Amino acid sequence: MNADEEEIENLVETLALEPIEVNLFRGRTSGRDGPRIFGGHVIAQALLAAYETVEDRVCHSIHCYFIRPGDPSIPILYDVDRSRDGSSFTTRRVRAIQHGHQIFNLAASFQVPEVGFEHQSEMPQVPPPENLPDGFAQFKAMLDKMPEEARRMMGRPRPIEQRSANPRRPDEKAPAISNNWMRVRAPIPPDPKLHQALLAYASDMGLLETSMRPHGVTWQTPGLQSASLDHAVWFHRPANFNNWHLYAQDGPSDSGARGFVRGQVFSQEGVLIASVAQEGLIRMRTPKT
């Protein structure tokens, strides 16, 4: 991989949870992501907290709401509600808490593995990742034009390696379609729930950027306010996130200061691994007079 290995964040270590009491876990952040916690971080940790209360079942879907910005300077408490243990399905609800308030919640459903009907969508035809530049290298080339906070965040390798099949300039207008190859930089051990959790972490990357494309803005545009509001992932098949996956996204609607984006995650062999949907805030703040 292209990044300096000594600088790469190991997400397995960052996302590890500390059991405190029955159904209660403590999580920490890397402290590298700026003034608020990256949404994918709490998604992944909440899913791992739910998995700590489930045996011999695989998560097939998660539905999340982002309620308050997360504070990266303090730990996060994850409180798991064991909603139901059925013969085939198990349901869990997880609350993420900081400063005595709920910042995020997740509902997850787990299923006993079984065999059934099979079909899937076709993967979009895009150049392979080996033929595309590393997204980190592209960001580094633009650092001089970025605000100080963006330079600090983008001046180091991200834990998820990305390569865009259709990059754009910050002020360029483009269709609300984005295709990004992605994989973890630091290897993941062969534990299916870790691969699923890290895929959930990465599923929050780039979605709102896709919704911004028709308007020629990015999260760096002065006056733009953006934040994930809700997020859902359906896991169709097992993933090996050490390998490349294509994250194919489209944004069918922006309205009411919100952008809606859909995503499909394919293995490099064209197997549909997961589907994603997210709605997020996209608002141009009016300057104070």
Secondary structure, 3 states (H helix, E strand, C coil): CCCCHHHCCCHHHHCCEEEEECCEEEECCCCCCCCCCCHHHHHHHHHHHHHCCCCCCEEEEEEEEECCCCCCCCCEEEEEEEEEECCCEEEEEEEEEECCEEEEEEEEEEECCCCCCCCCCCCCCCCCHHHCCCHHHHHHHCHHHCCHHHHHHHCCCCCEEEEECCCCCCCCCCCCEEEEEEEECCCCCCCHHHHHHHHHHHCCCCHHHHHHHHHCCCCCCCCEEEEEEEEEEEECCCCCCCCCEEEEEEEEEEECCEEEEEEEEEECCCCEEEEEEEEEEEEECCCCC
